[in-house]
Amino acid sequence: PLDILAISKDKKEFLVIELKKGRASDVVMGQIQRYMGHIKNNLAGDRDVKGLIIALEDDQNLRDALSVAPNIKFMKYEVSFKLSSFE
């Protein structure tokens, strides 16, 4: 099952979002492309399907794979928190 499926406000584009808790490598490309293909073939019709990989880190293999897949983007997440005393 895919992590998140979004549709644009104008309903002209689907976005498949794949979340990874750590480093993402090129293996995730096959995974997200499989999900995107399923959405394209079974739900989207003539609408565009794009992909977004979100992870803590990427690697060179993923960067190389993304360089030839213009419909898939990568974003890094950052986590920060603050502790406060309860008084």
N, CA, C and O atoms as a Maestro MAE file, in Angstrom:
{
 s_m_m2io_version
 :::
 2.0.0
}

f_m_ct {
 s_m_title
 :::
 protein
 m_atom[348] {
  # First column is atom index #
  i_m_mmod_type
  r_m_x_coord
  r_m_y_coord
  r_m_z_coord
  i_m_residue_number
  s_m_chain_name
  s_m_pdb_residue_name
  s_m_pdb_atom_name
  i_m_atomic_number
  :::
  1 25 0.830 -1.209 0.000 1 A "PRO " " N  " 7
  2 3 0.000 0.000 0.000 1 A "PRO " " CA " 6
  3 2 0.867 1.262 0.000 1 A "PRO " " C  " 6
  4 15 1.899 1.326 0.668 1 A "PRO " " O  " 8
  5 25 0.428 2.249 -0.753 2 A "LEU " " N  " 7
  6 3 1.200 3.486 -0.800 2 A "LEU " " CA " 6
  7 2 0.937 4.310 0.453 2 A "LEU " " C  " 6
  8 15 -0.080 4.131 1.122 2 A "LEU " " O  " 8
  9 25 1.861 5.213 0.764 3 A "ASP " " N  " 7
  10 3 1.765 5.986 2.007 3 A "ASP " " CA " 6
  11 2 0.696 7.068 1.931 3 A "ASP " " C  " 6
  12 15 -0.214 7.102 2.759 3 A "ASP " " O  " 8
  13 25 0.800 7.952 0.940 4 A "ILE " " N  " 7
  14 3 -0.165 9.046 0.797 4 A "ILE " " CA " 6
  15 2 -0.465 9.249 -0.678 4 A "ILE " " C  " 6
  16 15 0.443 9.263 -1.509 4 A "ILE " " O  " 8
  17 25 -1.745 9.405 -1.000 5 A "LEU " " N  " 7
  18 3 -2.167 9.766 -2.347 5 A "LEU " " CA " 6
  19 2 -2.932 11.076 -2.245 5 A "LEU " " C  " 6
  20 15 -3.942 11.158 -1.544 5 A "LEU " " O  " 8
  21 25 -2.455 12.097 -2.939 6 A "ALA " " N  " 7
  22 3 -3.101 13.413 -2.928 6 A "ALA " " CA " 6
  23 2 -3.561 13.756 -4.340 6 A "ALA " " C  " 6
  24 15 -3.036 13.241 -5.327 6 A "ALA " " O  " 8
  25 25 -4.545 14.631 -4.410 7 A "ILE " " N  " 7
  26 3 -5.013 15.135 -5.699 7 A "ILE " " CA " 6
  27 2 -5.044 16.652 -5.613 7 A "ILE " " C  " 6
  28 15 -5.410 17.222 -4.585 7 A "ILE " " O  " 8
  29 25 -4.655 17.298 -6.704 8 A "SER " " N  " 7
  30 3 -4.613 18.761 -6.721 8 A "SER " " CA " 6
  31 2 -6.021 19.345 -6.604 8 A "SER " " C  " 6
  32 15 -7.009 18.673 -6.902 8 A "SER " " O  " 8
  33 25 -6.099 20.596 -6.171 9 A "LYS " " N  " 7
  34 3 -7.401 21.254 -5.997 9 A "LYS " " CA " 6
  35 2 -8.209 21.271 -7.286 9 A "LYS " " C  " 6
  36 15 -9.432 21.132 -7.261 9 A "LYS " " O  " 8
  37 25 -7.526 21.440 -8.410 10 A "ASP " " N  " 7
  38 3 -8.236 21.465 -9.691 10 A "ASP " " CA " 6
  39 2 -8.500 20.055 -10.239 10 A "ASP " " C  " 6
  40 15 -9.070 19.901 -11.319 10 A "ASP " " O  " 8
  41 25 -8.084 19.038 -9.492 11 A "LYS " " N  " 7
  42 3 -8.308 17.620 -9.821 11 A "LYS " " CA " 6
  43 2 -7.647 17.180 -11.130 11 A "LYS " " C  " 6
  44 15 -8.083 16.215 -11.759 11 A "LYS " " O  " 8
  45 25 -6.590 17.895 -11.534 12 A "LYS " " N  " 7
  46 3 -5.900 17.563 -12.781 12 A "LYS " " CA " 6
  47 2 -4.629 16.753 -12.562 12 A "LYS " " C  " 6
  48 15 -4.003 16.315 -13.527 12 A "LYS " " O  " 8
  49 25 -4.239 16.547 -11.300 13 A "GLU " " N  " 7
  50 3 -2.962 15.895 -11.033 13 A "GLU " " CA " 6
  51 2 -3.020 15.095 -9.734 13 A "GLU " " C  " 6
  52 15 -3.539 15.560 -8.719 13 A "GLU " " O  " 8
  53 25 -2.475 13.882 -9.793 14 A "PHE " " N  " 7
  54 3 -2.323 13.056 -8.600 14 A "PHE " " CA " 6
  55 2 -0.879 13.148 -8.128 14 A "PHE " " C  " 6
  56 15 0.036 13.297 -8.938 14 A "PHE " " O  " 8
  57 25 -0.675 13.057 -6.811 15 A "LEU " " N  " 7
  58 3 0.661 13.041 -6.235 15 A "LEU " " CA " 6
  59 2 0.769 11.834 -5.312 15 A "LEU " " C  " 6
  60 15 0.032 11.715 -4.333 15 A "LEU " " O  " 8
  61 25 1.697 10.947 -5.640 16 A "VAL " " N  " 7
  62 3 1.996 9.778 -4.818 16 A "VAL " " CA " 6
  63 2 3.162 10.163 -3.917 16 A "VAL " " C  " 6
  64 15 4.229 10.541 -4.402 16 A "VAL " " O  " 8
  65 25 2.961 10.068 -2.606 17 A "ILE " " N  " 7
  66 3 3.996 10.453 -1.639 17 A "ILE " " CA " 6
  67 2 4.480 9.209 -0.914 17 A "ILE " " C  " 6
  68 15 3.693 8.471 -0.321 17 A "ILE " " O  " 8
  69 25 5.773 8.991 -0.969 18 A "GLU " " N  " 7
  70 3 6.402 7.862 -0.291 18 A "GLU " " CA " 6
  71 2 7.260 8.400 0.851 18 A "GLU " " C  " 6
  72 15 8.156 9.215 0.633 18 A "GLU " " O  " 8
  73 25 6.984 7.944 2.055 19 A "LEU " " N  " 7
  74 3 7.684 8.396 3.252 19 A "LEU " " CA " 6
  75 2 8.692 7.347 3.697 19 A "LEU " " C  " 6
  76 15 8.379 6.158 3.767 19 A "LEU " " O  " 8
  77 25 9.900 7.798 3.995 20 A "LYS " " N  " 7
  78 3 10.945 6.914 4.517 20 A "LYS " " CA " 6
  79 2 11.466 7.503 5.813 20 A "LYS " " C  " 6
  80 15 11.681 8.712 5.904 20 A "LYS " " O  " 8
  81 25 11.674 6.653 6.830 21 A "LYS " " N  " 7
  82 3 12.065 7.173 8.131 21 A "LYS " " CA " 6
  83 2 13.550 7.504 8.241 21 A "LYS " " C  " 6
  84 15 13.944 8.208 9.171 21 A "LYS " " O  " 8
  85 25 14.358 7.034 7.352 22 A "GLY " " N  " 7
  86 3 15.792 7.289 7.406 22 A "GLY " " CA " 6
  87 2 16.318 7.698 6.048 22 A "GLY " " C  " 6
  88 15 15.805 8.627 5.423 22 A "GLY " " O  " 8
  89 25 17.339 7.003 5.597 23 A "ARG " " N  " 7
  90 3 17.937 7.296 4.298 23 A "ARG " " CA " 6
  91 2 17.157 6.584 3.198 23 A "ARG " " C  " 6
  92 15 16.757 5.429 3.346 23 A "ARG " " O  " 8
  93 25 16.952 7.289 2.107 24 A "ALA " " N  " 7
  94 3 16.310 6.706 0.924 24 A "ALA " " CA " 6
  95 2 17.380 6.469 -0.137 24 A "ALA " " C  " 6
  96 15 18.213 7.338 -0.393 24 A "ALA " " O  " 8
  97 25 17.352 5.296 -0.748 25 A "SER " " N  " 7
  98 3 18.271 4.973 -1.830 25 A "SER " " CA " 6
  99 2 17.474 4.725 -3.099 25 A "SER " " C  " 6
  100 15 16.259 4.922 -3.120 25 A "SER " " O  " 8
  101 25 18.139 4.301 -4.142 26 A "ASP " " N  " 7
  102 3 17.477 4.119 -5.433 26 A "ASP " " CA " 6
  103 2 16.435 3.007 -5.419 26 A "ASP " " C  " 6
  104 15 15.615 2.935 -6.334 26 A "ASP " " O  " 8
  105 25 16.442 2.151 -4.425 27 A "VAL " " N  " 7
  106 3 15.435 1.093 -4.320 27 A "VAL " " CA " 6
  107 2 14.033 1.696 -4.245 27 A "VAL " " C  " 6
  108 15 13.080 1.118 -4.768 27 A "VAL " " O  " 8
  109 25 13.905 2.845 -3.605 28 A "VAL " " N  " 7
  110 3 12.597 3.484 -3.462 28 A "VAL " " CA " 6
  111 2 12.045 3.941 -4.817 28 A "VAL " " C  " 6
  112 15 10.835 4.123 -4.955 28 A "VAL " " O  " 8
  113 25 12.901 4.126 -5.804 29 A "MET " " N  " 7
  114 3 12.433 4.549 -7.129 29 A "MET " " CA " 6
  115 2 11.522 3.494 -7.749 29 A "MET " " C  " 6
  116 15 10.473 3.833 -8.296 29 A "MET " " O  " 8
  117 25 11.900 2.240 -7.673 30 A "GLY " " N  " 7
  118 3 11.044 1.178 -8.204 30 A "GLY " " CA " 6
  119 2 9.722 1.114 -7.467 30 A "GLY " " C  " 6
  120 15 8.670 0.896 -8.069 30 A "GLY " " O  " 8
  121 25 9.783 1.304 -6.173 31 A "GLN " " N  " 7
  122 3 8.572 1.273 -5.350 31 A "GLN " " CA " 6
  123 2 7.614 2.393 -5.741 31 A "GLN " " C  " 6
  124 15 6.438 2.137 -5.999 31 A "GLN " " O  " 8
  125 25 8.104 3.630 -5.788 32 A "ILE " " N  " 7
  126 3 7.210 4.753 -6.094 32 A "ILE " " CA " 6
  127 2 6.727 4.697 -7.543 32 A "ILE " " C  " 6
  128 15 5.587 5.068 -7.823 32 A "ILE " " O  " 8
  129 25 7.569 4.242 -8.461 33 A "GLN " " N  " 7
  130 3 7.133 4.124 -9.848 33 A "GLN " " CA " 6
  131 2 6.049 3.059 -10.000 33 A "GLN " " C  " 6
  132 15 5.140 3.214 -10.815 33 A "GLN " " O  " 8
  133 25 6.137 1.987 -9.228 34 A "ARG " " N  " 7
  134 3 5.096 0.952 -9.243 34 A "ARG " " CA " 6
  135 2 3.772 1.541 -8.754 34 A "ARG " " C  " 6
  136 15 2.727 1.308 -9.362 34 A "ARG " " O  " 8
  137 25 3.812 2.296 -7.665 35 A "TYR " " N  " 7
  138 3 2.595 2.942 -7.150 35 A "TYR " " CA " 6
  139 2 2.041 3.943 -8.156 35 A "TYR " " C  " 6
  140 15 0.835 3.986 -8.398 35 A "TYR " " O  " 8
  141 25 2.919 4.744 -8.738 36 A "MET " " N  " 7
  142 3 2.486 5.741 -9.716 36 A "MET " " CA " 6
  143 2 1.856 5.062 -10.935 36 A "MET " " C  " 6
  144 15 0.840 5.533 -11.447 36 A "MET " " O  " 8
  145 25 2.444 3.975 -11.396 37 A "GLY " " N  " 7
  146 3 1.898 3.245 -12.530 37 A "GLY " " CA " 6
  147 2 0.524 2.680 -12.222 37 A "GLY " " C  " 6
  148 15 -0.373 2.714 -13.064 37 A "GLY " " O  " 8
  149 25 0.363 2.164 -11.020 38 A "HIS " " N  " 7
  150 3 -0.945 1.627 -10.622 38 A "HIS " " CA " 6
  151 2 -2.000 2.735 -10.613 38 A "HIS " " C  " 6
  152 15 -3.112 2.526 -11.099 38 A "HIS " " O  " 8
  153 25 -1.671 3.896 -10.074 39 A "ILE " " N  " 7
  154 3 -2.612 5.019 -10.045 39 A "ILE " " CA " 6
  155 2 -2.922 5.472 -11.466 39 A "ILE " " C  " 6
  156 15 -4.081 5.727 -11.791 39 A "ILE " " O  " 8
  157 25 -1.905 5.575 -12.316 40 A "LYS " " N  " 7
  158 3 -2.100 5.994 -13.703 40 A "LYS " " CA " 6
  159 2 -3.008 5.024 -14.454 40 A "LYS " " C  " 6
  160 15 -3.896 5.453 -15.191 40 A "LYS " " O  " 8
  161 25 -2.797 3.749 -14.276 41 A "ASN " " N  " 7
  162 3 -3.541 2.732 -15.019 41 A "ASN " " CA " 6
  163 2 -4.934 2.453 -14.474 41 A "ASN " " C  " 6
  164 15 -5.790 1.953 -15.204 41 A "ASN " " O  " 8
  165 25 -5.178 2.768 -13.200 42 A "ASN " " N  " 7
  166 3 -6.440 2.374 -12.577 42 A "ASN " " CA " 6
  167 2 -7.292 3.518 -12.050 42 A "ASN " " C  " 6
  168 15 -8.457 3.309 -11.713 42 A "ASN " " O  " 8
  169 25 -6.734 4.727 -11.972 43 A "LEU " " N  " 7
  170 3 -7.479 5.801 -11.340 43 A "LEU " " CA " 6
  171 2 -7.371 7.136 -12.076 43 A "LEU " " C  " 6
  172 15 -8.361 7.857 -12.203 43 A "LEU " " O  " 8
  173 25 -6.203 7.457 -12.549 44 A "ALA " " N  " 7
  174 3 -5.940 8.806 -13.061 44 A "ALA " " CA " 6
  175 2 -6.501 9.062 -14.457 44 A "ALA " " C  " 6
  176 15 -6.843 10.200 -14.777 44 A "ALA " " O  " 8
  177 25 -6.601 8.048 -15.278 45 A "GLY " " N  " 7
  178 3 -7.036 8.275 -16.653 45 A "GLY " " CA " 6
  179 2 -6.027 9.137 -17.393 45 A "GLY " " C  " 6
  180 15 -4.854 8.776 -17.487 45 A "GLY " " O  " 8
  181 25 -6.473 10.277 -17.920 46 A "ASP " " N  " 7
  182 3 -5.561 11.152 -18.669 46 A "ASP " " CA " 6
  183 2 -4.907 12.220 -17.784 46 A "ASP " " C  " 6
  184 15 -4.202 13.092 -18.292 46 A "ASP " " O  " 8
  185 25 -5.132 12.160 -16.476 47 A "ARG " " N  " 7
  186 3 -4.528 13.135 -15.561 47 A "ARG " " CA " 6
  187 2 -3.084 12.756 -15.257 47 A "ARG " " C  " 6
  188 15 -2.718 11.582 -15.298 47 A "ARG " " O  " 8
  189 25 -2.268 13.763 -14.953 48 A "ASP " " N  " 7
  190 3 -0.866 13.539 -14.626 48 A "ASP " " CA " 6
  191 2 -0.730 12.859 -13.270 48 A "ASP " " C  " 6
  192 15 -1.547 13.061 -12.370 48 A "ASP " " O  " 8
  193 25 0.316 12.051 -13.142 49 A "VAL " " N  " 7
  194 3 0.670 11.418 -11.873 49 A "VAL " " CA " 6
  195 2 2.127 11.770 -11.590 49 A "VAL " " C  " 6
  196 15 3.012 11.488 -12.397 49 A "VAL " " O  " 8
  197 25 2.363 12.383 -10.447 50 A "LYS " " N  " 7
  198 3 3.716 12.745 -10.035 50 A "LYS " " CA " 6
  199 2 4.042 12.039 -8.731 50 A "LYS " " C  " 6
  200 15 3.155 11.532 -8.044 50 A "LYS " " O  " 8
  201 25 5.331 12.014 -8.399 51 A "GLY " " N  " 7
  202 3 5.778 11.339 -7.191 51 A "GLY " " CA " 6
  203 2 6.633 12.252 -6.337 51 A "GLY " " C  " 6
  204 15 7.308 13.150 -6.841 51 A "GLY " " O  " 8
  205 25 6.594 12.008 -5.036 52 A "LEU " " N  " 7
  206 3 7.400 12.744 -4.075 52 A "LEU " " CA " 6
  207 2 7.914 11.762 -3.041 52 A "LEU " " C  " 6
  208 15 7.140 11.052 -2.399 52 A "LEU " " O  " 8
  209 25 9.226 11.729 -2.888 53 A "ILE " " N  " 7
  210 3 9.870 10.901 -1.871 53 A "ILE " " CA " 6
  211 2 10.302 11.834 -0.751 53 A "ILE " " C  " 6
  212 15 10.976 12.834 -0.996 53 A "ILE " " O  " 8
  213 25 9.918 11.512 0.469 54 A "ILE " " N  " 7
  214 3 10.305 12.310 1.632 54 A "ILE " " CA " 6
  215 2 11.077 11.398 2.580 54 A "ILE " " C  " 6
  216 15 10.579 10.353 2.999 54 A "ILE " " O  " 8
  217 25 12.305 11.811 2.911 55 A "ALA " " N  " 7
  218 3 13.157 11.005 3.793 55 A "ALA " " CA " 6
  219 2 14.107 11.916 4.558 55 A "ALA " " C  " 6
  220 15 14.239 13.102 4.254 55 A "ALA " " O  " 8
  221 25 14.758 11.343 5.546 56 A "LEU " " N  " 7
  222 3 15.736 12.087 6.337 56 A "LEU " " CA " 6
  223 2 16.971 12.415 5.505 56 A "LEU " " C  " 6
  224 15 17.527 13.508 5.610 56 A "LEU " " O  " 8
  225 25 17.397 11.457 4.676 57 A "GLU " " N  " 7
  226 3 18.589 11.626 3.845 57 A "GLU " " CA " 6
  227 2 18.385 10.923 2.509 57 A "GLU " " C  " 6
  228 15 17.517 10.061 2.370 57 A "GLU " " O  " 8
  229 25 19.198 11.306 1.535 58 A "ASP " " N  " 7
  230 3 19.252 10.578 0.273 58 A "ASP " " CA " 6
  231 2 20.679 10.088 0.081 58 A "ASP " " C  " 6
  232 15 21.526 10.280 0.953 58 A "ASP " " O  " 8
  233 25 20.946 9.466 -1.040 59 A "ASP " " N  " 7
  234 3 22.321 9.080 -1.374 59 A "ASP " " CA " 6
  235 2 22.552 9.325 -2.866 59 A "ASP " " C  " 6
  236 15 21.632 9.702 -3.592 59 A "ASP " " O  " 8
  237 25 23.762 9.112 -3.303 60 A "GLN " " N  " 7
  238 3 24.117 9.407 -4.691 60 A "GLN " " CA " 6
  239 2 23.333 8.535 -5.668 60 A "GLN " " C  " 6
  240 15 22.966 8.998 -6.748 60 A "GLN " " O  " 8
  241 25 23.072 7.287 -5.305 61 A "ASN " " N  " 7
  242 3 22.300 6.415 -6.196 61 A "ASN " " CA " 6
  243 2 20.896 6.969 -6.427 61 A "ASN " " C  " 6
  244 15 20.391 6.941 -7.549 61 A "ASN " " O  " 8
  245 25 20.274 7.468 -5.374 62 A "LEU " " N  " 7
  246 3 18.951 8.065 -5.532 62 A "LEU " " CA " 6
  247 2 19.032 9.330 -6.371 62 A "LEU " " C  " 6
  248 15 18.185 9.554 -7.236 62 A "LEU " " O  " 8
  249 25 20.041 10.161 -6.129 63 A "ARG " " N  " 7
  250 3 20.197 11.392 -6.924 63 A "ARG " " CA " 6
  251 2 20.367 11.059 -8.409 63 A "ARG " " C  " 6
  252 15 19.792 11.727 -9.269 63 A "ARG " " O  " 8
  253 25 21.152 10.034 -8.701 64 A "ASP " " N  " 7
  254 3 21.346 9.615 -10.093 64 A "ASP " " CA " 6
  255 2 20.029 9.154 -10.711 64 A "ASP " " C  " 6
  256 15 19.715 9.525 -11.842 64 A "ASP " " O  " 8
  257 25 19.261 8.355 -9.985 65 A "ALA " " N  " 7
  258 3 17.981 7.862 -10.500 65 A "ALA " " CA " 6
  259 2 16.990 9.005 -10.696 65 A "ALA " " C  " 6
  260 15 16.261 9.030 -11.688 65 A "ALA " " O  " 8
  261 25 16.957 9.942 -9.764 66 A "LEU " " N  " 7
  262 3 16.045 11.086 -9.878 66 A "LEU " " CA " 6
  263 2 16.393 11.988 -11.063 66 A "LEU " " C  " 6
  264 15 15.519 12.664 -11.605 66 A "LEU " " O  " 8
  265 25 17.660 12.001 -11.465 67 A "SER " " N  " 7
  266 3 18.087 12.901 -12.547 67 A "SER " " CA " 6
  267 2 17.434 12.548 -13.887 67 A "SER " " C  " 6
  268 15 17.424 13.375 -14.799 67 A "SER " " O  " 8
  269 25 16.894 11.344 -14.017 68 A "VAL " " N  " 7
  270 3 16.220 10.942 -15.255 68 A "VAL " " CA " 6
  271 2 14.728 10.674 -15.042 68 A "VAL " " C  " 6
  272 15 14.073 10.060 -15.884 68 A "VAL " " O  " 8
  273 25 14.208 11.135 -13.927 69 A "ALA " " N  " 7
  274 3 12.777 10.954 -13.621 69 A "ALA " " CA " 6
  275 2 12.192 12.308 -13.214 69 A "ALA " " C  " 6
  276 15 11.996 12.567 -12.027 69 A "ALA " " O  " 8
  277 25 11.913 13.170 -14.193 70 A "PRO " " N  " 7
  278 3 11.469 14.532 -13.870 70 A "PRO " " CA " 6
  279 2 10.118 14.612 -13.162 70 A "PRO " " C  " 6
  280 15 9.780 15.655 -12.602 70 A "PRO " " O  " 8
  281 25 9.350 13.542 -13.179 71 A "ASN " " N  " 7
  282 3 8.042 13.568 -12.523 71 A "ASN " " CA " 6
  283 2 8.104 13.079 -11.069 71 A "ASN " " C  " 6
  284 15 7.073 12.943 -10.410 71 A "ASN " " O  " 8
  285 25 9.330 12.816 -10.573 72 A "ILE " " N  " 7
  286 3 9.518 12.406 -9.174 72 A "ILE " " CA " 6
  287 2 10.495 13.372 -8.515 72 A "ILE " " C  " 6
  288 15 11.573 13.639 -9.045 72 A "ILE " " O  " 8
  289 25 10.110 13.886 -7.367 73 A "LYS " " N  " 7
  290 3 10.945 14.825 -6.610 73 A "LYS " " CA " 6
  291 2 11.333 14.197 -5.277 73 A "LYS " " C  " 6
  292 15 10.730 13.218 -4.835 73 A "LYS " " O  " 8
  293 25 12.346 14.776 -4.649 74 A "PHE " " N  " 7
  294 3 12.806 14.345 -3.331 74 A "PHE " " CA " 6
  295 2 12.842 15.543 -2.398 74 A "PHE " " C  " 6
  296 15 13.270 16.632 -2.780 74 A "PHE " " O  " 8
  297 25 12.388 15.330 -1.167 75 A "MET " " N  " 7
  298 3 12.488 16.361 -0.134 75 A "MET " " CA " 6
  299 2 12.985 15.710 1.150 75 A "MET " " C  " 6
  300 15 12.612 14.583 1.477 75 A "MET " " O  " 8
  301 25 13.841 16.444 1.878 76 A "LYS " " N  " 7
  302 3 14.318 15.982 3.182 76 A "LYS " " CA " 6
  303 2 13.421 16.543 4.272 76 A "LYS " " C  " 6
  304 15 12.918 17.662 4.170 76 A "LYS " " O  " 8
  305 25 13.231 15.751 5.308 77 A "TYR " " N  " 7
  306 3 12.516 16.270 6.460 77 A "TYR " " CA " 6
  307 2 13.510 16.550 7.581 77 A "TYR " " C  " 6
  308 15 14.590 15.962 7.629 77 A "TYR " " O  " 8
  309 25 13.141 17.433 8.460 78 A "GLU " " N  " 7
  310 3 13.931 17.752 9.650 78 A "GLU " " CA " 6
  311 2 13.017 17.652 10.856 78 A "GLU " " C  " 6
  312 15 11.847 18.031 10.804 78 A "GLU " " O  " 8
  313 25 13.565 17.141 11.929 79 A "VAL " " N  " 7
  314 3 12.802 17.017 13.162 79 A "VAL " " CA " 6
  315 2 13.510 17.800 14.251 79 A "VAL " " C  " 6
  316 15 14.719 17.668 14.442 79 A "VAL " " O  " 8
  317 25 12.758 18.605 14.953 80 A "SER " " N  " 7
  318 3 13.311 19.284 16.125 80 A "SER " " CA " 6
  319 2 12.217 19.366 17.173 80 A "SER " " C  " 6
  320 15 11.032 19.426 16.847 80 A "SER " " O  " 8
  321 25 12.620 19.368 18.418 81 A "PHE " " N  " 7
  322 3 11.649 19.508 19.489 81 A "PHE " " CA " 6
  323 2 12.290 20.243 20.646 81 A "PHE " " C  " 6
  324 15 13.514 20.338 20.744 81 A "PHE " " O  " 8
  325 25 11.461 20.751 21.503 82 A "LYS " " N  " 7
  326 3 11.898 21.531 22.646 82 A "LYS " " CA " 6
  327 2 11.212 20.993 23.890 82 A "LYS " " C  " 6
  328 15 10.006 20.748 23.881 82 A "LYS " " O  " 8
  329 25 11.964 20.811 24.942 83 A "LEU " " N  " 7
  330 3 11.408 20.367 26.206 83 A "LEU " " CA " 6
  331 2 11.213 21.569 27.112 83 A "LEU " " C  " 6
  332 15 12.097 22.420 27.220 83 A "LEU " " O  " 8
  333 25 10.074 21.642 27.757 84 A "SER " " N  " 7
  334 3 9.791 22.720 28.700 84 A "SER " " CA " 6
  335 2 9.301 22.098 29.991 84 A "SER " " C  " 6
  336 15 8.576 21.103 29.977 84 A "SER " " O  " 8
  337 25 9.692 22.679 31.088 85 A "SER " " N  " 7
  338 3 9.218 22.169 32.363 85 A "SER " " CA " 6
  339 2 7.755 22.541 32.562 85 A "SER " " C  " 6
  340 15 7.289 23.581 32.095 85 A "SER " " O  " 8
  341 25 7.062 21.690 33.248 86 A "PHE " " N  " 7
  342 3 5.645 21.908 33.508 86 A "PHE " " CA " 6
  343 2 5.517 22.437 34.934 86 A "PHE " " C  " 6
  344 15 5.804 21.726 35.897 86 A "PHE " " O  " 8
  345 25 5.096 23.661 35.056 87 A "GLU " " N  " 7
  346 3 4.990 24.263 36.381 87 A "GLU " " CA " 6
  347 2 3.610 24.787 36.626 87 A "GLU " " C  " 6
  348 15 3.336 25.331 37.696 87 A "GLU " " O  " 8
  :::
 }
 m_bond[347] {
  # First column is bond index #
  i_m_from
  i_m_to
  i_m_order
  :::
  1 1 2 1
  2 2 3 1
  3 3 4 2
  4 3 5 1
  5 5 6 1
  6 6 7 1
  7 7 8 2
  8 7 9 1
  9 9 10 1
  10 10 11 1
  11 11 12 2
  12 11 13 1
  13 13 14 1
  14 14 15 1
  15 15 16 2
  16 15 17 1
  17 17 18 1
  18 18 19 1
  19 19 20 2
  20 19 21 1
  21 21 22 1
  22 22 23 1
  23 23 24 2
  24 23 25 1
  25 25 26 1
  26 26 27 1
  27 27 28 2
  28 27 29 1
  29 29 30 1
  30 30 31 1
  31 31 32 2
  32 31 33 1
  33 33 34 1
  34 34 35 1
  35 35 36 2
  36 35 37 1
  37 37 38 1
  38 38 39 1
  39 39 40 2
  40 39 41 1
  41 41 42 1
  42 42 43 1
  43 43 44 2
  44 43 45 1
  45 45 46 1
  46 46 47 1
  47 47 48 2
  48 47 49 1
  49 49 50 1
  50 50 51 1
  51 51 52 2
  52 51 53 1
  53 53 54 1
  54 54 55 1
  55 55 56 2
  56 55 57 1
  57 57 58 1
  58 58 59 1
  59 59 60 2
  60 59 61 1
  61 61 62 1
  62 62 63 1
  63 63 64 2
  64 63 65 1
  65 65 66 1
  66 66 67 1
  67 67 68 2
  68 67 69 1
  69 69 70 1
  70 70 71 1
  71 71 72 2
  72 71 73 1
  73 73 74 1
  74 74 75 1
  75 75 76 2
  76 75 77 1
  77 77 78 1
  78 78 79 1
  79 79 80 2
  80 79 81 1
  81 81 82 1
  82 82 83 1
  83 83 84 2
  84 83 85 1
  85 85 86 1
  86 86 87 1
  87 87 88 2
  88 87 89 1
  89 89 90 1
  90 90 91 1
  91 91 92 2
  92 91 93 1
  93 93 94 1
  94 94 95 1
  95 95 96 2
  96 95 97 1
  97 97 98 1
  98 98 99 1
  99 99 100 2
  100 99 101 1
  101 101 102 1
  102 102 103 1
  103 103 104 2
  104 103 105 1
  105 105 106 1
  106 106 107 1
  107 107 108 2
  108 107 109 1
  109 109 110 1
  110 110 111 1
  111 111 112 2
  112 111 113 1
  113 113 114 1
  114 114 115 1
  115 115 116 2
  116 115 117 1
  117 117 118 1
  118 118 119 1
  119 119 120 2
  120 119 121 1
  121 121 122 1
  122 122 123 1
  123 123 124 2
  124 123 125 1
  125 125 126 1
  126 126 127 1
  127 127 128 2
  128 127 129 1
  129 129 130 1
  130 130 131 1
  131 131 132 2
  132 131 133 1
  133 133 134 1
  134 134 135 1
  135 135 136 2
  136 135 137 1
  137 137 138 1
  138 138 139 1
  139 139 140 2
  140 139 141 1
  141 141 142 1
  142 142 143 1
  143 143 144 2
  144 143 145 1
  145 145 146 1
  146 146 147 1
  147 147 148 2
  148 147 149 1
  149 149 150 1
  150 150 151 1
  151 151 152 2
  152 151 153 1
  153 153 154 1
  154 154 155 1
  155 155 156 2
  156 155 157 1
  157 157 158 1
  158 158 159 1
  159 159 160 2
  160 159 161 1
  161 161 162 1
  162 162 163 1
  163 163 164 2
  164 163 165 1
  165 165 166 1
  166 166 167 1
  167 167 168 2
  168 167 169 1
  169 169 170 1
  170 170 171 1
  171 171 172 2
  172 171 173 1
  173 173 174 1
  174 174 175 1
  175 175 176 2
  176 175 177 1
  177 177 178 1
  178 178 179 1
  179 179 180 2
  180 179 181 1
  181 181 182 1
  182 182 183 1
  183 183 184 2
  184 183 185 1
  185 185 186 1
  186 186 187 1
  187 187 188 2
  188 187 189 1
  189 189 190 1
  190 190 191 1
  191 191 192 2
  192 191 193 1
  193 193 194 1
  194 194 195 1
  195 195 196 2
  196 195 197 1
  197 197 198 1
  198 198 199 1
  199 199 200 2
  200 199 201 1
  201 201 202 1
  202 202 203 1
  203 203 204 2
  204 203 205 1
  205 205 206 1
  206 206 207 1
  207 207 208 2
  208 207 209 1
  209 209 210 1
  210 210 211 1
  211 211 212 2
  212 211 213 1
  213 213 214 1
  214 214 215 1
  215 215 216 2
  216 215 217 1
  217 217 218 1
  218 218 219 1
  219 219 220 2
  220 219 221 1
  221 221 222 1
  222 222 223 1
  223 223 224 2
  224 223 225 1
  225 225 226 1
  226 226 227 1
  227 227 228 2
  228 227 229 1
  229 229 230 1
  230 230 231 1
  231 231 232 2
  232 231 233 1
  233 233 234 1
  234 234 235 1
  235 235 236 2
  236 235 237 1
  237 237 238 1
  238 238 239 1
  239 239 240 2
  240 239 241 1
  241 241 242 1
  242 242 243 1
  243 243 244 2
  244 243 245 1
  245 245 246 1
  246 246 247 1
  247 247 248 2
  248 247 249 1
  249 249 250 1
  250 250 251 1
  251 251 252 2
  252 251 253 1
  253 253 254 1
  254 254 255 1
  255 255 256 2
  256 255 257 1
  257 257 258 1
  258 258 259 1
  259 259 260 2
  260 259 261 1
  261 261 262 1
  262 262 263 1
  263 263 264 2
  264 263 265 1
  265 265 266 1
  266 266 267 1
  267 267 268 2
  268 267 269 1
  269 269 270 1
  270 270 271 1
  271 271 272 2
  272 271 273 1
  273 273 274 1
  274 274 275 1
  275 275 276 2
  276 275 277 1
  277 277 278 1
  278 278 279 1
  279 279 280 2
  280 279 281 1
  281 281 282 1
  282 282 283 1
  283 283 284 2
  284 283 285 1
  285 285 286 1
  286 286 287 1
  287 287 288 2
  288 287 289 1
  289 289 290 1
  290 290 291 1
  291 291 292 2
  292 291 293 1
  293 293 294 1
  294 294 295 1
  295 295 296 2
  296 295 297 1
  297 297 298 1
  298 298 299 1
  299 299 300 2
  300 299 301 1
  301 301 302 1
  302 302 303 1
  303 303 304 2
  304 303 305 1
  305 305 306 1
  306 306 307 1
  307 307 308 2
  308 307 309 1
  309 309 310 1
  310 310 311 1
  311 311 312 2
  312 311 313 1
  313 313 314 1
  314 314 315 1
  315 315 316 2
  316 315 317 1
  317 317 318 1
  318 318 319 1
  319 319 320 2
  320 319 321 1
  321 321 322 1
  322 322 323 1
  323 323 324 2
  324 323 325 1
  325 325 326 1
  326 326 327 1
  327 327 328 2
  328 327 329 1
  329 329 330 1
  330 330 331 1
  331 331 332 2
  332 331 333 1
  333 333 334 1
  334 334 335 1
  335 335 336 2
  336 335 337 1
  337 337 338 1
  338 338 339 1
  339 339 340 2
  340 339 341 1
  341 341 342 1
  342 342 343 1
  343 343 344 2
  344 343 345 1
  345 345 346 1
  346 346 347 1
  347 347 348 2
  :::
 }
}
